[in-house]
Amino acid sequence: MSNFEGKVAFVTGGGRGQGREIAVEFARRGADVAVVDIGTDIASVPYPLATQDDLEETKSLVEAQGRRCVARIADVRDQQALDSAVDATVAELGRVDILVANAGIYDWSSSPLWETSDQAWTDQIGVCLEGVWRSAKAVAPHLIRQGEGGSMVFTSSNLGREGAQFSAPYVAAKHGVIGLMRTAALELGVYGIRVNALLPSTTDTKINDHQTGWSRASGKPDATREDYLEALHVWTVLRNTGVIPASAPALAAVWLSSDEARYVTGIELPVDAGHLTLPGYNPWPARG
Ligand SMILES: NC(=O)c1ccc[n+]([C@@H]2O[C@H](COP(=O)([O-])OP(=O)(O)OC[C@H]3O[C@@H](n4cnc5c(N)ncnc54)[C@H](O)[C@@H]3O)[C@@H](O)[C@H]2O)c1
């Protein structure tokens, strides 16, 4: 895959999970990297979000690749915080070429839409949809001013294409990300800036890896992590693949941002072990 030497990537939600994998993969391939993360919890989200220490750990991992890293606490719902993080990136690293708008939350409230709280709706849409728009809004003027094109990857989900019970705000936000991506690809194409969406399926990160996530995925109230991993096999078609590792969507995000993908814009790229090809639940679990 392309060398990213001389390029700077800006990754939201870079404190851990897919965002960290993406940041380190860019660094491995020669890019300097900026990472932002919230560094505090959100009350409607029933699992902890990344901490300042997590963000510092990502910075160390990027620097261990011999690359520079700007790490900032910023909530993607806060335009001023994002603008200032992008300004700091350009001041310290000289430019910005790539955005991966990856930050996201899942509320796990198990509520049908008519019982979804206003707060859960506002937080999910705020982080998963508005946060992507705000991230693009912060980065686009710099890419346009530089005049050398660029790339944006917006993280959606398989739930950007499917309904899912008890997940109305998340599903609405992730569908919205695809519409936003299509519009951004049209508006920014004239500047040579490509915009694509990444659609991971269930990925082995802390968004899912807790008791509530294990129980919801497996349908067992006292599920173990093993029950959750086992249950996920019915979601995929590839043998011995249920939950996918964070490195899988990370590699796809880096490829979408690379010169190899220079004629790719306006697409939705599933990284889902075939999940979206299934007509429904797989009656033949993809294992063994
Ligand atoms: N893991 C999955 O199963 C899965 C599947 C499809 C899509 N996704 C999407 O992939 C992306 C990455 O998630 P992940 O799997 O790495 O989970 P994760 O929870 O490990 O990472 C998400 C990161 O976003 C950060 N974040 C949350 N709210 C933020 C805010 N307001 N401002 C800044 N940062 C914020 C979190 O602190 C965390 O570091 C998310 O957009 C998620 O919706 C995940």
The ligand as an SDF file (V2000), in Angstrom:
LIG
                    3D

 44 48  0  0  0  0  0  0  0  0999 V2000
  -17.1670   -2.0650   17.0940 N   0  0  0  0  0  0  0  0  0  0  0  0
  -18.2020   -2.2830   16.3010 C   0  0  0  0  0  0  0  0  0  0  0  0
  -18.8560   -3.3340   16.3780 O   0  0  0  0  0  0  0  0  0  0  0  0
  -18.5690   -1.2700   15.2560 C   0  0  0  0  0  0  0  0  0  0  0  0
  -19.3310   -1.7100   14.1410 C   0  0  0  0  0  0  0  0  0  0  0  0
  -19.6730   -0.7590   13.1790 C   0  0  0  0  0  0  0  0  0  0  0  0
  -19.2890    0.5550   13.3060 C   0  0  0  0  0  0  0  0  0  0  0  0
  -18.5520    0.9360   14.4100 N   0  0  0  0  0  0  0  0  0  0  0  0
  -18.1390    2.3220   14.5040 C   0  0  0  0  0  0  0  0  0  0  0  0
  -16.7420    2.3550   14.4920 O   0  0  0  0  0  0  0  0  0  0  0  0
  -16.2870    3.5540   15.1350 C   0  0  0  0  0  0  0  0  0  0  0  0
  -15.1870    3.2280   16.1150 C   0  0  0  0  0  0  0  0  0  0  0  0
  -15.7160    2.4860   17.2030 O   0  0  0  0  0  0  0  0  0  0  0  0
  -14.8800    1.3460   17.9580 P   0  0  0  0  0  0  0  0  0  0  0  0
  -15.4160    0.0430   17.4970 O   0  0  0  0  0  0  0  0  0  0  0  0
  -13.4320    1.5920   17.8110 O   0  0  0  0  0  0  0  0  0  0  0  0
  -15.3830    1.5630   19.4730 O   0  0  0  0  0  0  0  0  0  0  0  0
  -14.6550    2.3000   20.7090 P   0  0  0  0  0  0  0  0  0  0  0  0
  -15.7160    2.5940   21.7040 O   0  0  0  0  0  0  0  0  0  0  0  0
  -13.4980    1.4920   21.1670 O   0  0  0  0  0  0  0  0  0  0  0  0
  -14.0670    3.6370   20.0640 O   0  0  0  0  0  0  0  0  0  0  0  0
  -14.8490    4.8020   19.8400 C   0  0  0  0  0  0  0  0  0  0  0  0
  -13.9910    5.9880   20.2300 C   0  0  0  0  0  0  0  0  0  0  0  0
  -14.7650    7.1960   20.0180 O   0  0  0  0  0  0  0  0  0  0  0  0
  -14.5510    8.0340   21.1510 C   0  0  0  0  0  0  0  0  0  0  0  0
  -15.6560    8.9910   21.2770 N   0  0  0  0  0  0  0  0  0  0  0  0
  -16.9390    8.7270   21.6510 C   0  0  0  0  0  0  0  0  0  0  0  0
  -17.6520    9.8660   21.7010 N   0  0  0  0  0  0  0  0  0  0  0  0
  -16.8050   10.8590   21.3420 C   0  0  0  0  0  0  0  0  0  0  0  0
  -16.9540   12.2610   21.1950 C   0  0  0  0  0  0  0  0  0  0  0  0
  -18.1340   12.8820   21.4470 N   0  0  0  0  0  0  0  0  0  0  0  0
  -15.8970   12.9820   20.8020 N   0  0  0  0  0  0  0  0  0  0  0  0
  -14.6940   12.3860   20.5560 C   0  0  0  0  0  0  0  0  0  0  0  0
  -14.4860   11.0680   20.6810 N   0  0  0  0  0  0  0  0  0  0  0  0
  -15.5360   10.3100   21.0680 C   0  0  0  0  0  0  0  0  0  0  0  0
  -14.4860    7.0510   22.3180 C   0  0  0  0  0  0  0  0  0  0  0  0
  -13.9260    7.6430   23.4840 O   0  0  0  0  0  0  0  0  0  0  0  0
  -13.6250    5.9430   21.7300 C   0  0  0  0  0  0  0  0  0  0  0  0
  -12.2480    6.2050   21.8780 O   0  0  0  0  0  0  0  0  0  0  0  0
  -17.5350    4.1780   15.7560 C   0  0  0  0  0  0  0  0  0  0  0  0
  -18.0150    5.1990   14.8960 O   0  0  0  0  0  0  0  0  0  0  0  0
  -18.5200    3.0260   15.7860 C   0  0  0  0  0  0  0  0  0  0  0  0
  -19.8580    3.4720   15.7850 O   0  0  0  0  0  0  0  0  0  0  0  0
  -18.1850    0.0490   15.3670 C   0  0  0  0  0  0  0  0  0  0  0  0
  1  2  1  0
  2  3  2  0
  2  4  1  0
  4  5  1  0
  4 44  2  0
  5  6  2  0
  6  7  1  0
  7  8  2  0
  8  9  1  0
  8 44  1  0
  9 10  1  0
  9 42  1  0
 10 11  1  0
 11 12  1  0
 11 40  1  0
 12 13  1  0
 13 14  1  0
 14 15  2  0
 14 16  1  0
 14 17  1  0
 17 18  1  0
 18 19  2  0
 18 20  1  0
 18 21  1  0
 21 22  1  0
 22 23  1  0
 23 24  1  0
 23 38  1  0
 24 25  1  0
 25 26  1  0
 25 36  1  0
 26 27  1  0
 26 35  1  0
 27 28  2  0
 28 29  1  0
 29 30  1  0
 29 35  2  0
 30 31  1  0
 30 32  2  0
 32 33  1  0
 33 34  2  0
 34 35  1  0
 36 37  1  0
 36 38  1  0
 38 39  1  0
 40 41  1  0
 40 42  1  0
 42 43  1  0
M  CHG  2   8   1  16  -1
M  END
$$$$
